[in-house]
Amino acid sequence: MKALVKQQPGYNQMELLEVEEPRAYKNLVKIKVRYTGVCGTDVHTYKGMYANTRTPVTLGHEFSGEVVEIGEDVKNVSVGDRVTSETTFVTCGMCRYCKSKDYNLCDKRKGIGTQQDGSFAQYVITREESVHKLPENVSYEAAALTEPLACCTHAAMEKTTINEGDVVLIVGPGPIGLLLAQVAKAQNATVILSGITQDAPRLALGKELGVDRIVDSMTEDLSIVVAKYTDGYGADKVFDCSGSSFAVNQALSLTAKMGTFVQVGIFPKRMIELDSEAIIQREIVYVGTRSQKPSSWELALQLLSDGKINTDKMITKIYPLVDWEQAFDDMIAGTEIKVLVES
């Protein structure tokens, strides 16, 4: 079968190769891949900037497809099922995090598309426990966004709680920011989405997706907008999806006293300068959020089934697997919102 393989560390080092087709055995499930989303992690791996990827490995972890083979120990998944899958492939099964199904925090965790061959291929193997059947009204295209959406439900519905009437500030209108905005709107919050001038098309899409107020922070004073929507108190919940320390420090000062700040975006370097004074003096709860866990996927699929997430407007290009380079070029250039690859 054809698979997009990262052959060794460094820039690019990727090739569409003919590889052996995987088999399902024991608790494993074989999926005929329909669509895979190009994620920021894939782009970082392409650039040689993501250290957690082992090589050689087939990339791809945001996917949907149809079950075509199951192992002898599989009980609850059948051939023909329309599915998506968590990225978790291996865990220790013994630590406190595994016992509570917080697999994203297991030190021994191995993920699909990073340490285990992924879905930029015709077929992918996953474990039964990671498989989620698709609601009948959720398309394969929409289901390919379940993984990034699950990251958002984990951040907004598990690591914190958005209450009806909360004013939520989201910094960074990339795919995660746009999905998170829709999750917040589904909780009946008032949502402010901020970005910079080059984000104009994404901010405009945010407005189409139901965001109450969009702000180009390079041409408009974000603090004035937040003050207007909060009677001067600041946003109840703030989510940084930018990974920019400058944006984070600005947003910390716009968080309400006793408010919650959730760090979703990943910074380009491990150590950053952080406005600790704002956190301390405003008694802000600063929350880290990493990836997703099984319950996050259930929440994500329910939102998709309920029609609360508009994926059609977010998927702006679909390429066949043979055109993977163009798909990556589009994501790197930032000219598209979400690009899918069809296997």
Buried (B, 14 or more C-beta within 10 A) or exposed (E): BBBBBBEEEEEEBBEBBEBEEBEBBEBBBBBEBBBBBBBBBBBBBBEBEBEEBEEBBBBBBBBBBBBBBBBEEBEEBEEEBBBBBBBBBBBEEEBEBBEEBBBBBBEEBBBBBBBBBBBBBBBBBBBBBBBBBBBEEBBBBBBBBBBBBBBBBBBBBBBBEBEEEBBBBBBBBBBBBBBBBBBBBBBEBBBBBBBBEEBBBBBEBBEEBBBBBBBBBEEEEBBEBBBEBBEEBBBBBBBBBBBBBEBBBBBBBBBBEEBBBBBBBEBEEEEEEBBEEBBEEBEBEBBEBBBBBBBBBEBBBBBBBEEBBBBEEBBBBBBEBEBBBBBBBBBEEEEBBBBBBBB
